[in-house]
Amino acid sequence: MANGRIDNDPTQIGSDPRAVWIEAVANHQTILGFEDWLLKVSVEHVQDRQNRAAA
């Protein structure tokens, strides 16, 4: 834990996921419920990390 930093992926550090979901619903970007939306976003995040690692 050098300098208090554990995770090197800054995309994980961010805002409240519920607030992001509420904004997506308000902007008509999703019709998914929070849990389904969170699963979708999590899977996309993992796929993005795998794609970056493979490149």
Secondary structure by P-SEA (a helix, b strand, c coil): ccccccccccccccccaaaaaaaaaaaccccccaaaaaaaaaaaaaaaaaaaaac
